[in-house]
Amino acid sequence: MREAASIDATDRAIIDGLQGGFPICERPYAEIAERLGISETELLERLQRMLTTRVLTRFGPMFQVERMGGAFVLAAMRVPDAEWLRVLEIVNAFPEVAHNYRRESDRNCEFNMWFVLATETADGIDTAVRRIEEASGLPVFPFPKLQEYFVEMKLAVRS
């Protein structure tokens, strides 16, 4: 088991301060650092350390991919336990795949691998599904979005 990385009050302030309202300007990190009372260099070093130690697993913008001409779907697979690691490596090697996670299957749902496929074009989904199926030897079931809901979720980091 990996030991938890430690973060201090400044790290917590950085995490809390970067969950929305990212400045659109020539030097956004300098502006954020000034708000936090630290240097731009320190902010960038702390972000990199938190990413390296996996305190943060991702830092980046959220896009409305459909407004940019792309597409995304939630996809699922039925992966036999004996094949899990092999299929996981195959699926995760595709750049179109994000948010891959395992869910225990039950009698209501046999799917145990779930992931998001995001592509630059709307027809890219079908291509990505076909390529994953060919590489894994298993069918992929895409579930396109029928209705969109916006839920802004910000999580305060406490000590």
N, C-alpha and C positions, 0 to 999 in steps of 0.2 A: 504494500500500500504506500502510495506517495505521500510524503509529508506536506501539509498545507503550507502554502506560501504566506508570509506575513505581510500585512499592509498597514500603513500608518494613517494618521489623520489627513495628511496631504493626499495620499492615494485615494482615500475615501472621498475627499472633496473633488478630486479630478473625476472619479467615476460618476459622482452625483452631478457634477457640472457639465458633463459631456452627454447627458441623456436628453438632448433636445436643444434647440436654439443655437446650433453650431453656426458661428458667424461666417458670412459669405463676404470675404474681403481678401486683400492681397496676402496678409499674414494672419490667418485665423488662429494659429497656435500661439502667436505672440499676444493676440487679444485675450484669449482664454487664460494664458499664463498671467497676464496683468491682473485680470479679475481675481485669480487665485493667490496673487501675491508672490509668485515664483517667476523664475526666468523661463523663457521659451525653451532653452536647452534642457533645463531640469524637467519641464513638462514632457518633452519628447523622450528623454531618457527614462522617465518613470513609466510612460505608456509602453515603451519597448520592453522594459523589465516585466511589467504586468502581462504583456502578451507572451513573452518568453517563458515565464513561470506558470502560464495558463490561469492566472487570476482572471484575465480577460481572454476569452477564446476568439473574439472577433471585435474589431473596431472599424467601423465604416458606415457609410450612408445606407439608408433603406430607399430603394427606388420603386416607383410605380412602373414596372417593366413593360406593362401593356401600353402605357402612354408613350413609351419609347419605341414601340413596334415589336416588342418581344412578347414572350408568353411564359407562364409557369403553371405547373400542376402539382398536386400532391399525388405521389405514386406509391404503390405497394407491391410487395412480392410475398409469395409463400416460399420460404427458404428452409429446407430440411436442416435440422440441427447439425448434422454431420458435415453439411456444406456451408455453414454460416460464415466462417472466416474467409473461405475462398471467395464466396459471393460478395461479402462485405468489401474485400480488397478490390474486386473488379468494379463494383458499383461506385465506390468512393474515388476511383481513378478517373472517372468522367468529370470534366470541369463543369458540366451542367448540373451536377448533383450537389445539394446542400442539405443540411439538417437531417442527416440519416440517423435513424434511431431504431432500436429493437423494441418490439412490443410483444408481450406474451400472447400467443394465440389462444382462443377459447372456442367453445362451440358456437358462439355468436359471430366470431370473426377469425378466419384462418390466416389472415395476413400477419406476418411477424416482422417484416422489414418495411419501414416507411421512410420516404425521403421526398424532398422537393426537387423538381426539375425546373430549371430556368434557362431559357434560350433567348438568343438575340432576335429571332424571328418567330412568328406564330407557327410556321410549319416545322420549326426546329424540334418541337416536342416529339412529333412522330418519328423523326430521324433518331433522336436520342433514345427513345423507347426501343426502337428496332435494334440499335447498336448495343444497348445493354442486354437485351434478350439474346442476341447473337453471341455476345461475350460470355454471358453467364449460363446460357442454356435453359433459362427459366423465363416464364412469362412475366411481363411487367403490366400492372393495371393502373393506368392513369385516371385520376379523379379530377376533372376540371372544375374550376370554381363556378358555382351557379349564382352566388350573390356575395358581395363584398361587404364586410363590416370593418370599421376602423376602431380599434381599441388601442389608445395610447397607453403604454405601460411603462412607468418609470419606477425603478426600484431604488429606494434610499439605502445606502450602505452604512450600516451602523457598526460601532465598535463592540 
